Amino acid sequence: MRKAGLQLATFLALALSAAPALAASCNDASGFPAWLDGFRKEAAQNGISAKAIGALDGLAYAPDVIAKDRAQNVFSQSFLEFSDRMVAKYRLQKGAQLIKQNAKLFDRIEKDYGVPAAVLVGFWGLETDFGANLGNMPTLRSLATLAYDCRRPQLFHDQLMAALTVIDRGDLTAAEMKGPWAGELGQVQFLATHYRDFAVDYDGDGRRDLIKSVPDVLASAANLLVHEGWQRDQPWLTEVRLPENLDWSQADLQIQHPVSTWKKMGVTVAPGSKLPDTDYKASLLLPMGRNGPAFLAYQNYRVYLEWNQSFIYATTAAYFATRLAGAPPVGRGTDAKQLPYKEVIELQRLLAKRGHDVGKVDGMIGAGTRSAVKAMQIDLGMPADSYPDAALLQRLRAGT
């Protein structure tokens, strides 16, 4: 199971902080009851029933939630480190077993939504170990505390209002709403707004139950993926092998070529994998640089980044789905190594000093850092695979 809150953590990093003027009041827990009264009135104005609003009765400010929010760990594992841990043998076996046990359900979902079983089971397994680990913190308590807090009040205000809507329409009770500290819900860890907008009653019992109903869980996940752009009958990721003389600057998610063009450039399919028959456009994805694993990433891969903007999580989820669909274990590459966290920080600072926009200096190798690395590699005449390595760091330290 991925760490609770990982899906939301990337989302949170993009949210704006509250205005400084709010800091004095919302950091003071004594103001929480008055704030909650104001929220009740707003919920009533928004058409939420008195019965649903009553679910807020008795809520108290939760300092343990704030402590967890402030103590989020930096997600800095490499692709191989993370995928080795998450795409474990037992998850592959359990996932295959669930696909077989629920074959009719998955066939129905694919007919209705166009999302294959392997894709859905991949998310199901990574999010909660197929429903085994949902979290046990009261969701309304978490959301109300975070909505009152100064860091991202509007984000969690919207989540709390959505959670009341879910209660109001009879999908869940407040007592059933339990999960990780940041308020995600159900077996695929939906945000409350996603629950409100995309949950599906697929078992026909009149409720959208993402806690206990497997049909509702899986169909809702498919519904969200389609909303994010999933294309029926199209691939998402294929492992490939690369020639040594490849133009590495082409390895960029912003660059797409038809599969036939990649073939002309010397890209070949990895043993046990298969390239699509249709000449789809794809990007060359090198999660650990030119010396690590390599994939062609199609349009559907971008939907993984919509689900979770963590590059490593999204790539691992897509890879897990390929394994469930029959692909062999990923190749290890030749000399794929990730810089330690402190050295990534140092590299980001050196890049910023040279005028490159790395985004936030946080030790995470995200899109901004990769873009800055690529530009620096081009400037220095190095292979421009967008991946920071010891050689680049040494050149930056030397000022050459």
Number of C-alpha atoms within 10 A of each C-alpha: 18 16 12 20 22 21 22 18 19 15 15 18 10 9 13 12 15 15 11 9 9 13 13 9 15 21 14 12 15 11 13 21 15 10 15 20 13 11 20 20 13 13 20 13 10 11 10 20 16 13 11 22 19 12 16 19 11 9 16 15 22 16 13 12 20 16 11 13 17 10 9 11 11 11 19 19 17 20 21 21 12 17 19 14 12 21 22 11 11 10 20 19 11 15 25 18 12 15 18 13 11 13 13 11 19 23 16 13 22 17 12 13 20 19 25 20 25 21 23 24 28 26 25 23 25 21 26 20 21 21 21 12 17 22 22 12 16 19 25 24 24 27 27 26 28 29 23 25 24 20 23 19 23 18 17 25 18 14 25 28 23 21 27 26 24 25 21 20 16 14 19 19 15 19 10 17 22 21 24 22 23 28 31 28 23 27 29 25 29 24 21 26 19 18 26 21 14 20 26 24 19 20 16 10 10 12 18 26 26 27 21 13 17 18 22 23 28 25 27 28 30 26 21 22 23 18 11 16 15 23 16 15 11 16 21 23 25 23 26 21 17 21 11 10 9 15 12 19 16 18 25 19 16 9 12 20 16 14 22 13 14 20 12 9 14 13 20 17 17 19 13 11 18 13 17 11 7 11 12 16 17 26 23 28 24 22 24 24 23 24 18 18 22 27 25 27 23 24 19 22 22 20 22 25 18 14 19 20 20 22 18 24 25 22 24 24 28 25 25 27 25 23 21 21 15 12 18 14 15 22 15 13 15 10 11 16 16 21 19 15 17 11 16 23 18 18 26 28 19 17 21 17 10 13 10 18 17 22 15 14 18 19 21 22 29 17 17 16 27 19 21 23 27 22 19 20 20 15 10 14 9 14 18 25 27 28 24 26 19 15 10 19 20 12 12 17 12 8 9 8
